[in-house]
Amino acid sequence: MGLRVEVTSNSNREPPLFGDTLRVTLRATKPPRDLDDFTYDMIVAATARCVILNAAQSPPIKFVSLRIEGEPAYKKYGGTFATARFRNGPRKRIFGVY
């Protein structure tokens, strides 16, 4: 899909977080030519949400600092997100596919 996720860890600590924050970079490089029913924007948004949902499963992670690299339009999916509301999974389906 042209996406790559990179987690920055603090190797001096256990767990290797920055305080209570997990730092993640999502690189949206180049979309494939054929996406069928989904836009690349939707795929980037779903991937960003999956990063947050997965991080929320680890109790020491209270926040996810998500940076999006790629087209300027994708940066809207980045930011710092509290994980508490995601501990039990998504509250509603946003993308309609699971």
Secondary structure, DSSP 8 states (H G I E B T S, - for coil): --EEEEEE--TTSSS-SBTTEEEEEEEE----S--TT--HHHHHHHHHHHHHHHHTTSTT--EEEEEEESSGGGGGG-EEEESGGGTT--SS-SSS--
